[in-house]
Amino acid sequence: MEVRSPEAGGGGLQVVRVDYGHPDAVALIEQVQQEYVARYGGRDESPVDPAMFVPPGGSFFVGYVGRTPVATGAWRRSDVEALGTAVTAEVKRMYVVPAAQRRGHARRVLAHLETTAAAAGYEALVLETGLRQPEAMTLYASAGYESIPGFGYYKDAPLSRCFAKRLVPAAG
């Protein structure tokens, strides 16, 4: 099922909610996994169940420029307490294909995740990234994310860094 975002479109990027098994999502997930192999020597093995990305407990998005899928981002319900709330969702599978990087697409996808998670009632987003992804850490810090202790699968992972951000409540 595809759901087009009413606020999508900045910089030529249209963000669309898709099922986790959508062909464009599957292809981009494989690309990000290959990026993890190149940077860390292996795939991200954190547990992921496609059902976690079915509303209202989560959502998976693909960003398109024209008809070309160039970015992904998702959130899923989390049991992590951060920044004074336990009503959190976790960001997963943030990725922009190399040919589309440095155009603000990651920032637009991240803002879309924040907006849709807040609309679903979440009070904060949490996420994990790695030391070998300095551009991701820079993005998150510049978007207002704060460093938090490791959690879940990444609790004791030496190359992991975890972040959180309080969300602005959805209007209405």
N, C-alpha and C positions, 0 to 999 in steps of 0.2 A: 504494500500500500504506500503510495506516495502522497505526501501532504506538503504543498508548497507554502513557504513562509510569506506572510504578507509584508514583512519588513525586509525581506531579502532583496539583494540587488546592488548593494554598495560595491563600487569598483568592478562592476560587471559580474559579480558573484551572486548566484541565486542559491540559497540554502533550502534543501528539500528533505523532509523527513521520509526515510525509507525503512523497510524491514532490514534487519541485520543480514538476512540472506539474499538481499537484492544483489544482482550481478555487479553493479558498480561498487557497492559496499564491499563485497567479497574481494574484488580486484584491488581496491585501495587498501584493505586490511592486509592483503598479501604483500603489497608494496611496503607498507610500514613494517611488517614483520621482517622483510629483507633488509630494511634499514637497521633494525635492531641487530640482525645477524652481522652486518657490516660494522656497527659501532661497538657491540658487546660480545660478539662471538656466538650468539644464539638468539632464538625467538623469545618473545615475551610469553612466559608460561603461566602467567597469572590466570586463575580460573575465570572463564567467561562463558555464560550461558546465554544464547540468543534471546531467551525469554526475559532476561533482565532489561532488555531495551524495548519492551512493549509498553506503551502508555497504559496507566499513568505512572508506572514504576520506573520508566526510563524512556529514552528516545535516541535514535541513531539518525544522523544527518549526513548527507553528501552535499558538497558545494560544487556547483557547475558554473563554468564560463561557457556560455552558449550551451551546446549539448555535451561538452566535454567534462567528465568528472575530474576535479582537481584537488578536492579536499574532503576530509572527514572529521567528524567530532561526534561524541556521544556522551550521555550521562545516564547513570543508573542509581537507584536507591542505594544508600550506604548506611552502615551501622557505626560509622566513625563519628565521634564527638569532636568538634573543633570550633574554636572561636566562640565558645559559650552556648553552642546548640548541638543537639543530637539529630536535628532534622536536616540531614545532609544528603547530597547526591555526589557521586564520584564521576569525574571526567575521565573518559576513556577514548582511545584511538584518535587523538588529535594528530592530523597529518595533512601536509600539503605536498603535492608532487613537486620534484625539483624544478621542473620547467615553469611552475606557477608561483614559486617562492619569491619573497621580497616584494609582494604587491599588496600586503595588508590582508590577505585572505585568512590567515590563521587568526588574526585579531578579530575579524568579522565573525568567523565560526565560533570563537570563544565567547564573544558578546552574545551571539545567538543562543549558545548553550546556557549562559547566565540568565537570559530573558526567559527562555522556555522552562528552565528548572524553577525559577522564581514563580512563574505562572502556574506550575504544578504544585506549588506550596513549599518548596524547599527553601531553607533559610541560609544555607551556605553550600558552596562547592568545595570538594577536596580533590586532590589529584596527586599523582606520583609521576616524576620524570627522573631522568638519570644524569649523572655528572658528565656523561659524554654527549649530552644534548644542551650545550650552553645557550644556543639560540632559544630553546624552549624555556629555560630558566629565566632568560632575559625577558621574554614575552610575558610570562606569568608575573614576574616582579613588576614590570611596567604597567600591567593591568590591575595591580592592587592586591595580588596574592601574597600572603605571608607564609613564611616557613613554619611548618608544624612538625611534631615528632612523626617518625615512620609509623605506618599502620598496616594492618592486615598482612597480606602476602609479602609486602615490602618492609615489614617492621624492622628486620635486622639486615637488610640488603645494603652492603657498604657503598654501592654505586648509586643508590636511590636517594632522591630528595623529595619531600612531600610538602605540599602547599595547600592553603585554604583561603577562601574569600567569602565574607558575608555578602548576601545578595540583597538587592533592593526589592522590597516586597512588590508584587505585581499590583498594578492599579486596579481598583474595582473589587 
